[in-house]
Amino acid sequence: SPALKAPPDVAAPLYLSRVEENFWTHRLDELGALYVRLKIVRNGEDESIAQFAERMAKEAADPSIRNLILDLRHLPGGNRYLTPPLLRNLIHFDASPEKDRLFIIIGSNTFSASHNLITDLDWARDPRRLLFHHLLKVPDTLHAMRKLITNACTATGVLCQSLSEIGI
């Protein structure tokens, strides 16, 4: 956004340093981190989100990269149907025993598709957390609970054999 440019003669903070690009990465070697900036969930002119996700995964696979910082500040939204490749690679990084942490930075201007991405990441970390949130919104019947749990387990590839298995 043009409104987010640094004043003249002032160095822009990292997240505002490349405002013309939809998404980009920057190594922070002193932190053993890869900084990933997503400004909007939209394919770029020269690179799609899927291509970016693959490039990000290759950069993050470097053994010296132990942390990944995903910056979603000032992300107004976009096409959430473009995020699965990015989501897959973020989940892979987060679950990798060779890596330390996935940090996500959000702000008061983080909306829409970025919220979906965060929710999907949260779901991937622990399907029960989001499941319990949704259970509060459905009628408290055993049938509704079983249906929701079955759909949740199927969607995440988790095999749930009983309600007690996932703590209900």
RABELKA-V597590 format. One record per run of one state. SS is the DSSP state (A for helix, B for strand, O for the rest). FROM is the first residue (numbers start at 1). LEN is the number of residues. If there is no record, write none. Layout:
BEGIN
ss=SS from=FROM len=LEN
ss=SS from=FROM len=LEN
END
This chain:
BEGIN
ss=O from=1 len=1
ss=A from=2 len=3
ss=O from=5 len=9
ss=A from=14 len=3
ss=O from=17 len=6
ss=B from=23 len=6
ss=A from=29 len=3
ss=O from=32 len=1
ss=B from=33 len=6
ss=O from=39 len=2
ss=B from=41 len=1
ss=O from=42 len=7
ss=A from=49 len=12
ss=O from=61 len=6
ss=B from=67 len=5
ss=O from=72 len=6
ss=B from=78 len=1
ss=O from=79 len=1
ss=A from=80 len=3
ss=O from=83 len=1
ss=A from=84 len=12
ss=O from=96 len=5
ss=B from=101 len=5
ss=O from=106 len=7
ss=A from=113 len=13
ss=O from=126 len=1
ss=A from=127 len=9
ss=O from=136 len=6
ss=A from=142 len=15
ss=O from=157 len=7
ss=A from=164 len=3
ss=O from=167 len=2
END
